[in-house]
Amino acid sequence: MVQDVAFTGYEEETQPFMLGWDLDQSGNPVVGNGSDEKPFLVGVSSRALLQGWIVSQDRLYYTSRGLSQILEGMYTKDLAALRRVFEAVTNKLLRVYYVMGDADDGQFNSVKNVFGRDNQYVYLMCFFHVMKIVNDTLKFVDERAANRVRKDIYDLHFAENRSDFVRLCYSILSRWRSDPSTAAFAIYFKKVRLTGKFIRW
């Protein structure tokens, strides 16, 4: 099926096409069979979507310890195929300015591997993902305190500029540390959400 609607370069503007992570000797897409050795990777797009810069990468698994590193190669192949087809469709280099992802090392590294050599981009953390993890972490915190923490995080997220963010951060972390029910969360949040490579949310 994939070969029947594979990218050829002759598609109409809105005609969908499929692409694999690599091409075989005949120029047909390689999509794999779903095994660990040959994962099933397929992309669907059109000229209009690619030229409109609408790109989404998704996956059908839950990240667990060690899996991210295994899948880094798959992410890299996926993004390299996207880049190859984009450049064939548009006759332009793919320029990436912003990337939104999860706090996933494999995902982060694959973006760096494929786009880092000739793009200067900002890696943004998906705010939904941030709040999902925050909510999971707050399950054992008093409901009133947990709601205040959520409000504080939203205030940080919507800070007007960097100086407002920093000012709010100092104030909020100080308040969280002084409350026994949120003191441990303050340590976690500063370590995980305010330092390292996954801090832009």
Helices and strands as residue ranges (DSSP letters): G 3-5, E 17-20, E 22-23, E 29-30, E 42-45, H 47-51, H 67-90, E 98-101, H 105-115, E 122-125, H 127-137, G 138-140, H 143-157, H 162-178, H 183-193
